[in-house]
Amino acid sequence: MTTNQQTPGHLWAVGIISLLWNSYGGFDYVMTRTHNEAYLSALPLPVEETIAYMESAPLLADIGWALGVWGGILGSILLLLRQRHAVTAFGISALGAIVGIGYDLIFADKPEELTGGIFTVMPLVVVGITIALFVYARKQRANGVLT
């Protein structure tokens, strides 16, 4: 049986940092999906090639990306509100990130400019953080912090 307790300081820290982190993911998603030229021009490919590459992804990878991003934002908000459904949202986010990023790392036929270095490391960091947030939320629910 779980009991209600005072909100621990680490929950506020994790919640705020995760909301900032996931909000950048939302910003990236919107800028990419709306083909924002100023944003996409920071990548090493010409904007038209970047858009063509992004549009070549299968629907399942796009759905995974969307679930990863928006599930993470929702999970962060629910965590700050101390709602047990943060676990579900972070779980959906983790699954989405694994599907979307998994496709990109394993199956996508990427231009050479988008391989190696930061283009390999950062997606793995994203998946790791997403899984860590899911595990953290589960622990907080088990400890009675999330109701």
N, C-alpha and C positions, 0 to 999 in steps of 0.2 A: 504494500500500500504506500502510495506517495503522499507527501505532505507539502503544503504551501510553505515556502520560505522566502526570506528577504532576497531580493535580487543581488547576486554576487557581482562585485565590480568587474570581474573578468567577462561576464556576460555583456555588460555595456561596451567594454572595449572590443570584444569579438564582434558584437552586433554592429557597432558603428564602423569598424574597419571593414567588415564584410560587406556592409551596405555601400561604402565608398568603392571597394573593389568590384563588386557586382554592378554598380552603376556605371563604371567605366565599360564593362562588358556590354551593358545596354546601349551606351553611347556608340561603341564600336559597331554593334549590330545595326543600329539605326543609320549611322553614317554609311556603312557598307551597303545595306539593303536599298538605301535611297540613292546610291551611286554618287555620293558627295565627292566631287572632283577635288576640292581642296584637301579633304581628308585622305582620299585614296592616292593622291600624288606623293605622299610621304613614303609609299612603298617603292621597291626598286624596279617595278615594271611600269610601263606607260599605263595610264588610267584605263584605256580601252582594253588592254590585255588583262589587267587586273579584273575588270568587270567580266570579261569573257571567261576567265578562270573561275571566278565565283559563281557565275551562272551555270557552269558545267557540272556543278555538284548535283548529285541525285537528291530527290525530295527527302529521302530519309536522313541524309546528312544535314539538310537545311532544318528539318524538324528537330533533330538532335541539338543543333546549335541554338535554335529558338528556346527549346525546353531548358537547356543549360543556362542560358542567359536570364530568361524571365523567371525560371524557377529559383535561381540564386537570389535575384532581387526580392522576390516574394518571401523566400526563406529568411533573408536578413531582416525584413520588416517584421515578420512573424516572430523571429527570435527576440527582437527588441520589445515586442508586445508580450513576450513570454507565453506564446501560444504553442501548444504541442504540435500543431500542424506544420511548424517550422521543419520538423523532421521529414515529413512527407515532401514538402517543397524542396528541401535540400537533397532528398533522395531522387526526386525527379530531375533536379539540376545535375546531379552526379551522373545519372543514367544518360541524360541528354549530352553532357560533355563527353562522356566515353564514346557514345555513338558518333557524334559530330566530329570530334577531334580524332577518334579512332579511324574514321574514314579518311580524313585528311592526311594522317600520318602513314596509314598502311596502304590504302587503295588509290588515292588521288594521283593523277598524272600531273605532277607539279612542274612548273617551269623551274629551271635550275636556280634562278634568282630567289626563289622562295623555299629553298632547301638548306638544311644545315644550320648551325649556329642558333641564333635566336628563334628561327622558324621551326626548330625542333625542340629546343629547350622550353620555350614559353608555353607551348601547348601542354607539355608534361607537367609544368608548374601549375597550370590552370586546373588540370584534372586532379592533381594532388591536393590543391587547396579546396576544391569542390568536395572531394571525398572527406577531407579533414573537417569541413564544416558540417557535413552529414553526421560524422562520428561524434563531433562536439555536441550537436543538437540532441542526438540520441542519449548521450550521457547526461545532459541537462534535464531531459525528460525523465530519465530513470531516477535522477536525484530529486525529482519533485519541483524543480525550478520552473519548468514549462508545464502549464496546466491546460 
